[in-house]
Amino acid sequence: MASRALVSLRLRTPFLNTTRRTLFTTPRMLIKEDADRSPEQVEKAKQEQLKEQQQGQGRWREDLASSGESNIAADKEKVNDHQDHIQKLQQETKNKGEKGEI
């Protein structure tokens, strides 16, 4: 009888499933995460952009944008001729691949 009570207690008791997870964080990168540039190069590009803006020649500088900003700008881009746009993007990707930039 005692063994029956022990078995029934074991069946009703849930197993404690403990898992251990490692806590980690990724480094925060604010400017073009995939670009390999020194802080001096970034500062020089920023100063050039400021100079252009003061002269009224401001423009979008993708090299200064983060990857997220680049993605948003690409999403908002107005495309009139879709087929021509795709061909240009494919050609650009091909050229970067041949140069080893991808």
Secondary structure, DSSP 8 states (H G I E B T S, - for coil): -HHHHHHHHHHHS-----------------S-TT----HHHHHHHHHHHHHHHHTT-----GGGS-HHHHHHHHHH---S-HHHHHHHHHHHHHHHHHHT--
